[in-house]
Amino acid sequence: MIKHCFEWVFAVLLIFSVHCKGQQSYRYIPVKFNKDYLRSIAGDVGATAARPVRWKKNQWIGATAVGGATLFLITRDKNIRNFSRRNVSEAGHNLSKYAFDPMPTYYFGIFTGGMYLFGVLTRDSKTETAALLAGKTALISAGYATLFKGVFQRYRPNEGSFPDPDAWEGPFGDFSHGSFPSRHAAISFSAATVLADYYSEKRWVAIVAYSLASMITLSQLHEDQHWASDALAGAALGFAIGKLVSKRNITITIY
C-alpha cells in the first residue's frame, strides 16, 4: 500500500506534463530587459493574486481536485516518508546534493543567464525572451511559495526526533519552519511550464523540462526535506503560475 501511494505521487506530478495541448500553436511576444519587463513582473504578481476571482468552472474543478489530492496526501505523508527512508541510497543522495537540489537556484540562474546573453549577443529575440520569461516565472513562484511557507509554517520531516506531518504553527509561529509548500517544486514546475509552452513546437523541451521538474521535486522527498503533500502543493502552485505567465506573454492560436 505504501509503495503504491508513493508511485501515485509520482504519477500525479507527471500529470502536469500532459496539459492537453491539442491542435494549437504558440506565438511569442518579444520581451526585452527594460522598465516594461520590470513592470510586467509586478503585473503578473497582481494577476496571480486576483486570478481565482476570474476562474471558470473547469478551473475551480481542477483546483478542488488538487486541493483534495493534497489533503489526501497529508493523511498518508508519514507512510510515504517511511517508504522513502527505507529506499534511500548513496547514489540518490549524491544526485540530490550535487544535481537536483541546486538546480532550481544556482544552475537555473546560470542556465537562464546564459540563454539571455546568447540571445542578446546573437540578436536572437526568441532565446532572449525565453530566458526572461523563465526567470520571471521562477521569481514569482518562489515569492508566492515563500509567502505560503510563512502562512502555514509546517515542520519539515527532518525536524525533531519524531517527525510529525500534523505539526503546523500557522501564521503566528516564529517563521523557522517552512515545509509547505515546496519552493523547489514551485520554481521547477513554473519554469518547466513556461518553457514547454514557449517551445511548444519542440515536444522534447516539454519532456525534458517536466522530467527534470519531477526529479527535482522527488529528490526533496528522498532527502527528507519535504513531505509528499508539500511536493504536490508546490508543483501545482508552480504549474498554475507558469500557465498564467504563459497566457499573459504568449499568444495561443487554436486550429
Secondary structure in CASP SS format (residue, H / E / C, confidence):
PFRMAT SS
TARGET T0000
AUTHOR 0000-0000-0000
METHOD secondary structure of the structure
MODEL  1
M C 1.00
I H 1.00
K H 1.00
H H 1.00
C H 1.00
F H 1.00
E H 1.00
W H 1.00
V H 1.00
F H 1.00
A H 1.00
V H 1.00
L H 1.00
L H 1.00
I H 1.00
F C 1.00
S C 1.00
V C 1.00
H C 1.00
C C 1.00
K C 1.00
G C 1.00
Q C 1.00
Q E 1.00
S E 1.00
Y E 1.00
R E 1.00
Y E 1.00
I C 1.00
P C 1.00
V C 1.00
K C 1.00
F C 1.00
N C 1.00
K H 1.00
D H 1.00
Y H 1.00
L H 1.00
R H 1.00
S H 1.00
I H 1.00
A H 1.00
G H 1.00
D H 1.00
V H 1.00
G H 1.00
A H 1.00
T H 1.00
A H 1.00
A H 1.00
R H 1.00
P H 1.00
V H 1.00
R H 1.00
W C 1.00
K C 1.00
K H 1.00
N H 1.00
Q H 1.00
W H 1.00
I H 1.00
G H 1.00
A H 1.00
T H 1.00
A H 1.00
V H 1.00
G H 1.00
G H 1.00
A H 1.00
T H 1.00
L H 1.00
F H 1.00
L H 1.00
I H 1.00
T H 1.00
R H 1.00
D H 1.00
K H 1.00
N H 1.00
I H 1.00
R H 1.00
N H 1.00
F H 1.00
S H 1.00
R H 1.00
R H 1.00
N C 1.00
V C 1.00
S C 1.00
E H 1.00
A H 1.00
G H 1.00
H H 1.00
N H 1.00
L H 1.00
S H 1.00
K H 1.00
Y H 1.00
A H 1.00
F H 1.00
D C 1.00
P C 1.00
M H 1.00
P H 1.00
T H 1.00
Y H 1.00
Y H 1.00
F H 1.00
G H 1.00
I H 1.00
F H 1.00
T H 1.00
G H 1.00
G H 1.00
M H 1.00
Y H 1.00
L H 1.00
F H 1.00
G H 1.00
V H 1.00
L H 1.00
T C 1.00
R C 1.00
D C 1.00
S H 1.00
K H 1.00
T H 1.00
E H 1.00
T H 1.00
A H 1.00
A H 1.00
L H 1.00
L H 1.00
A H 1.00
G H 1.00
K H 1.00
T H 1.00
A H 1.00
L H 1.00
I H 1.00
S H 1.00
A H 1.00
G H 1.00
Y H 1.00
A H 1.00
T H 1.00
L H 1.00
F H 1.00
K H 1.00
G H 1.00
V H 1.00
F H 1.00
Q C 1.00
R E 1.00
Y C 1.00
R C 1.00
P C 1.00
N C 1.00
E C 1.00
G C 1.00
S C 1.00
F C 1.00
P C 1.00
D C 1.00
P C 1.00
D C 1.00
A C 1.00
W E 1.00
E C 1.00
G H 1.00
P H 1.00
F H 1.00
G C 1.00
D C 1.00
F C 1.00
S C 1.00
H C 1.00
G C 1.00
S C 1.00
F C 1.00
P C 1.00
S C 1.00
R H 1.00
H H 1.00
A H 1.00
A H 1.00
I H 1.00
S H 1.00
F H 1.00
S H 1.00
A H 1.00
A H 1.00
T H 1.00
V H 1.00
L H 1.00
A H 1.00
D H 1.00
Y H 1.00
Y C 1.00
S C 1.00
E C 1.00
K C 1.00
R H 1.00
W H 1.00
V H 1.00
A H 1.00
I H 1.00
V H 1.00
A H 1.00
Y H 1.00
S H 1.00
L H 1.00
A H 1.00
S H 1.00
M H 1.00
I H 1.00
T H 1.00
L H 1.00
S H 1.00
Q H 1.00
L H 1.00
H H 1.00
E C 1.00
D C 1.00
Q C 1.00
H C 1.00
W C 1.00
A H 1.00
S H 1.00
D H 1.00
A H 1.00
L H 1.00
A H 1.00
G H 1.00
A H 1.00
A H 1.00
L H 1.00
G H 1.00
F H 1.00
A H 1.00
I H 1.00
G H 1.00
K H 1.00
L H 1.00
V H 1.00
S H 1.00
K H 1.00
R H 1.00
N H 1.00
I E 1.00
T E 1.00
I E 1.00
T E 1.00
I E 1.00
Y C 1.00
END
